[in-house]
Amino acid sequence: MKSKTNKVIILYSLATLFVVVMYHTVTQHFVTEQSISIYSFTKDIIFVVITTLLLKIILSKNEEINIRNFNKLKKINEAIRESNDKYDIVAKATSDTIWDWKLEEDHFSWNKGIESVFGYSQDNVTVDSNWWFDKIHPEDSIKMSVRLYSFIEQKTEKWQDQYRFKCADNTYKYVLDRAFLLKDKNGKAIRMIGAIQDITKQKEEENRLKLLETVIIQSKDSIIITEPKSEQSKIPNIIYINPAFSAMSGYTSHEIIGKSPDLFKSLNSDDDALNQLFKAIKQKKECQIETILLSKIKKEYWVRLSMVPIFNSEKELSHWVSILRDITLEKKQEKEKEQLIRELTQNNKDLKQFSYITSHNLRAPLSNLTGLLQLLEETPIHDAELQEILHGFSQSTQLLNDTVSDLVKVITIKDKPSIIKENVNLEEIFHYVFQQLETMIADQNPLIELNFNANTLYTHKPYLESIFLNLVSNALKYKSEKRKLQLKITSQKVKNTTVILIQDNGIGIDLIRNKDKIFGLYQRFHLYPDSKGLGLYLVKSQVEIMGGTIEIESEIDKGTTLKLTFKNSK
């Protein structure tokens, strides 16, 4: 700076001296007196010296002012640079997007956060406020705009709002926008500077917590949240209960917050269950127990309690969450069920004993009575009335004997806890059945069609023979007099089962009236003299003992189809 001043002074001195010398050189031709010329030259030299000194003083003063201004500007620039550095560091540390809005010019500027947070490059961002408002979610835009311009009109200094801001990939992020307003000396708003913070995760967590809170409040199950630590032999103190627990226990929130759930214990509480609970608390493990608790009005009730430890991100126990369900009614029904099972078991034993007594103790007297009646038949009786009485008595005795025999068959089937199974050839079984019914088949001469796509079955052979014997004899017995009897028997595998169909075109059964009692004991659907109503009952009992099912389809005067289904697995 000084070198420039000295150069200016030297140049000025040389220039003025040159002018003075040239001036006097030219004027010597016109001035006659030498003294006047020397005097004029001396005067000009003094003027040059004085002006040079004045110039030096002025330039020196100006130089000092410039130096002071330069230093001042340098300090200001350094302060601005330091401020910008701090601004950039803070922006990076907080991941905020900083914006600067000059209101009068409607000029907007963004820092690098607009790219790092929202994905917009500086080329994609325009400098007016319209770009900003266009990126605000339509559902938030009007509400946010009203609040913002209302804030500017009120001219308060600080403003903040939450809204959704559109990213470059067309997704939206929840943001918290905070700004302050700059005003001129007249109080007019001229500028806003703000920082946008991405709060998407916090908002999602907030929404999740609100949802959980709603679930907890609306839950019909009682929920207790307790502290992580507890005193010796005590459940941790309560910090929260939901409305369902208040309804169940009778305690309000302010009555039990800060207290241990031990106050709910009853004299009849299960000590083993409580010890299990204390052990789980000590080991910080989940636990489920059933015990009796005491309500505020000293009423006992059963609960199923699940206590779960909750750990924070540092894997430290933060609290316990307990879910309690009132199972008093369930326990009552369970006791009633147990009592009913005991009564039914005893009744079943009594009925079985009665059946044995009925079937076995009556057989000997019936045999004796039958023998005596046979002897009487060989004895000549001349009294017609007495002969008629004996004939009726003989028929009643035979009917009673048949009934007892049927009862013995039923008891024999029902009383077998297990049966021996083997691989059975279905075609051979049916040929055996046809041989047993050879006389009936010869009389009826039916058309019989056999089609065994599945010819083997793992089952109990004697029962299967009895089942087919009953069903085929029924088809022969209840044939239609209007047409020739057709009997079709098929078998096939369906998934893991074998399905056997026995179809006839006989007189059929009215299932609309008799569907619920079709397989009942002593249910007769035709007035045939030899119909006892026992066959289908025995068939169903045998099929179920073998692990199968039986279904029937029938229509009067069209025929009957019986469907037997057995599992293939051994």
C-alpha positions, 0 to 999 in steps of 0.5 A: 500500500505504501509503495503505491503511495510513494509511486504516485508521489514520485510520478506526480513530482516528476510530472509537475517538474517536467511541466515546469521545466518545459513551461520555462524553456518555452517562455524564455524566448518571450521574457527579456529579464533574466531575474523575472525568469529565475524568480518565476521558476523558483516559485513554480518549484516551491509550488511543486514541492508544496503540492507534493507534500500536500499530496503525500499528506492526503494520500497518507491519510487516505491510506490509513483510512483504507488500511482501517477499512481493509482490516475491518472488511477482513475481520468481517469476511473472516467472521462471515466465513467462520459463521458459514463454516459453523452453519455448514457444520451445524447443518451437517451435524443436525442433518437439517435442510436450511432455507433462506427466503427473501420475501420482497424478492420472493427469492429462495435458497437452500443448502446441501440438505435439499439434496442429501435429505430429499434427493434434489440437485441444485439444478432441480430447485427453483429460486422462488417459493412456489417450488417449496409450496408445490412439494408440500403434501396436498392434504397439508398445503392449505393448512400450512400456508394459512399458518405461515402467512398468518405468522408473517402478518403477525410479524412474530419472530419464531415459527414452526410447523409439521407437514409432509414434504415430497422427495425426488423419488415421489415419496413423502417425508414428515418434516418439522420446519422451524424459522425466524423472521427478520424485519427492517428498521420499520418493522417490515418483514423482509426475510425468513431463515428456517431449518427443515428436520426429517422426523419421518421415523419419529412420526412413524414411531409416534403413530405406532405408539398411538396405535399400541395405546389404542389397542391397550386402551380398547383391549378387553384383556387387563394390562399392567405395566410395572417397573423393572426392579422389585423388592425382595419377594415382591412384584415390581411396582405398577406404573400403568393400568388400562381401563379393562384392569380397573373394570376387572379389579375395581381399582382406579389408576390413582389408587394403585400406581406406584404400588406392588400388585401383591395387594391383589393376592388372596389367601387362596392364591396358588403359592406354587404359581406365585413362586414360579412368577418370582423365579421368572422375575429374578431370571428376567424371563417370560412367565404364564400362570393361573391364580386367584386374585382379590378385587377391591370389594374382596371378591375372588376371581381366577386370572390367567396372567402372562408377564413379559420382560421388555428390554431397551436397545441396550438390552437392559430391562426397562419394564414388565408388561403383564396381560391378565384375563379373567377365567373365573367362568372358564374355571367354573365351566371346567369344574362343571365339565369335570363333574359331568365327566365323572357322572357320565363315566359312573353312569356309563359304568352303571349302564354297562353293568346293567347291560351285562346283568340284563344280557347274561342273567336273563339268558339262563332263565330264558333258556329254561323257559324256552326248553319248558315251552318246547316240552309243552309243545310235545304235550297234548293239550285239549283245552283250546283257550289254554293252547292259545295262551301257551302259543302267545306265551311262546311267541313273547318268549321267543321275541324276548330271547331275540331282543336279549341276543341283539343286546348281546351283539351290541354290547360285544361290539361296543365293549371291544377297546381294540380290534385286530386289523389285517389286509383284506381282499374286498372281492373275496369278502363279497364272494363269501357274503354271496355264498352266505346269502345264496338262497336269497340270491337264488330266489331274487335273481338280482343283477349284480355288478362289481367294480373294485378299483381299490381291492385291498383294505387294511381293516378288521375282517370279521366286522367287514364281513358282518357289515357287507352281510347286513347291507347286501341282505337289506338290499335283497330284503327291501327290493321293489316288486315293480322292477328287477333288483339291480345291485352295484358295488364299487370301490375306489381310492380318494386321496388317502381313503378307500370309498365303497359304494353299495347301490340298489334300486329297491323301495328306498327310505324317506330321509326327509322324515327319518334322516336323524334316526336312520342309524338309531337302535330299533328304528324300523322304516318298513312294516316287514314282519322280520324287520327289527331295526337293528341292522343299520345301527350295528353297521354304523357301530362297526364302521366307526369302531374300524375308524370309518364313516357311513353315509346314506342317500335314499329316495322312496321307490328309487333306491338307496346308496350307502357310502362307506369311507375307510382310511388307508393308513395303517 
